[in-house]
Amino acid sequence: MHCVEPAVEPLEMKSDVLGRAKSGDQSAFAELVREHQAMVCSIARNFFRDRALAEDLAQEVFLHLYQNLASIESEAHLKFWLRKVTSHRCIDHSRRRRIKTVSVDEAPEPVSIFEWPDAMMQSTLRRIVATLPERPRLIVTLRYQEDLDPTEIAEILELPLNTVKSHLRRSLVILREKMGRTLGV
Amino acid sequence: MSFDLEKELKRSLRREDASPDFNARVMARIAAAADGAARKQARAENRWWRRLLEFFRPPEMKWALAGAAALLLVFAVIGVQRYRVQQRAAAELAEGERAKAEVMLALKIASAKLNIAQKKVRSPESGVRSPQ
């Protein structure tokens, strides 16, 4: 797996791809998928911590996009739409399948070691994030994966701004406490 | 050991690419869905009643159908008007008959009263001679 740097493309070129995809050009749609797969898959993967499930869900999102392409107005709208649909599908899927989320206190404590290699640190943090309840987990994912501010997150999840802010604050307290215990600091 | 949680969260939750065959799988799924939809559409179009309906729907037939519908509407309006006129005439006739019956009854009553009066006049007690 490798990290994806957001490609800087001229706006006209992007909207042209969207326009071509809307007019039925399959290769343009494939380009849209290529461009946004990392975002969609990562939201789902950070939510489920299950790569296969995340990719299945991402496929459904893109299929849904294909069927609703006519309603997409711009590149910005496309990003908003994908984030929104992915987030809602994650929650719906989680509720339907009753995926058990381990509460923070039940989560197994990683062994505290003196030196923390980056990979281990990140894996531990991801595991602890996965113990958060559905909504806070999604809010944390959108905040730190997508670098969205609480207002944008509130729009995507259709939640009041204060709810988003309080979820975020509480989640950070929980994560800090849990990481502190794990790191022994 | 210093620990910046927000920085670490950004690093841990950063975007990562999907499997290399992800795009191909998405496109295959879309193709399959489009194929399925096309087959469903074709099945729907092949239904006998739809074909029958299509048979009566060449472009020229649309004008003929519109004309027939307009004609039907005109006939319906004329029919309703005629029915109303007939109803009104029947009501007027019934009213006339009733008035006629009332007049006849009044004449009968008047005639009976005249007869009684005439009998009284002709009786010997009245002292009135009947004209020769």
Chai-1 contact restraints between the chains, C-beta under 6 A:
chainA,res_idxA,chainB,res_idxB,connection_type,confidence,min_distance_angstrom,max_distance_angstrom,comment,restraint_id
A,M1,B,E16,contact,1.0,0.0,6.0,A-B,restraint_1
A,C3,B,R14,contact,1.0,0.0,6.0,A-B,restraint_2
A,V4,B,R15,contact,1.0,0.0,6.0,A-B,restraint_3
A,V4,B,D17,contact,1.0,0.0,6.0,A-B,restraint_4
A,A30,B,M27,contact,1.0,0.0,6.0,A-B,restraint_5
A,V33,B,N23,contact,1.0,0.0,6.0,A-B,restraint_6
A,V33,B,V26,contact,1.0,0.0,6.0,A-B,restraint_7
A,R34,B,N23,contact,1.0,0.0,6.0,A-B,restraint_8
A,Q37,B,A18,contact,1.0,0.0,6.0,A-B,restraint_9
A,Q37,B,F22,contact,1.0,0.0,6.0,A-B,restraint_10
A,A38,B,R15,contact,1.0,0.0,6.0,A-B,restraint_11
A,A38,B,D17,contact,1.0,0.0,6.0,A-B,restraint_12
A,M39,B,R15,contact,1.0,0.0,6.0,A-B,restraint_13
A,C41,B,A18,contact,1.0,0.0,6.0,A-B,restraint_14
A,S42,B,R15,contact,1.0,0.0,6.0,A-B,restraint_15
A,S42,B,E16,contact,1.0,0.0,6.0,A-B,restraint_16
A,N46,B,L13,contact,1.0,0.0,6.0,A-B,restraint_17
A,E55,B,A18,contact,1.0,0.0,6.0,A-B,restraint_18
A,Q59,B,V26,contact,1.0,0.0,6.0,A-B,restraint_19
A,Q59,B,R29,contact,1.0,0.0,6.0,A-B,restraint_20
A,F62,B,V26,contact,1.0,0.0,6.0,A-B,restraint_21
A,L63,B,R29,contact,1.0,0.0,6.0,A-B,restraint_22
A,Y66,B,I30,contact,1.0,0.0,6.0,A-B,restraint_23
A,Q122,B,R11,contact,1.0,0.0,6.0,A-B,restraint_24
A,Q122,B,S12,contact,1.0,0.0,6.0,A-B,restraint_25
A,L125,B,E8,contact,1.0,0.0,6.0,A-B,restraint_26
A,L125,B,S12,contact,1.0,0.0,6.0,A-B,restraint_27
A,R126,B,S12,contact,1.0,0.0,6.0,A-B,restraint_28
A,T141,B,L13,contact,1.0,0.0,6.0,A-B,restraint_29
A,Y144,B,L9,contact,1.0,0.0,6.0,A-B,restraint_30
A,Y144,B,K10,contact,1.0,0.0,6.0,A-B,restraint_31
A,Y144,B,L13,contact,1.0,0.0,6.0,A-B,restraint_32
A,Q145,B,L13,contact,1.0,0.0,6.0,A-B,restraint_33
A,R176,B,L5,contact,1.0,0.0,6.0,A-B,restraint_34
A,V185,B,M1,contact,1.0,0.0,6.0,A-B,restraint_35
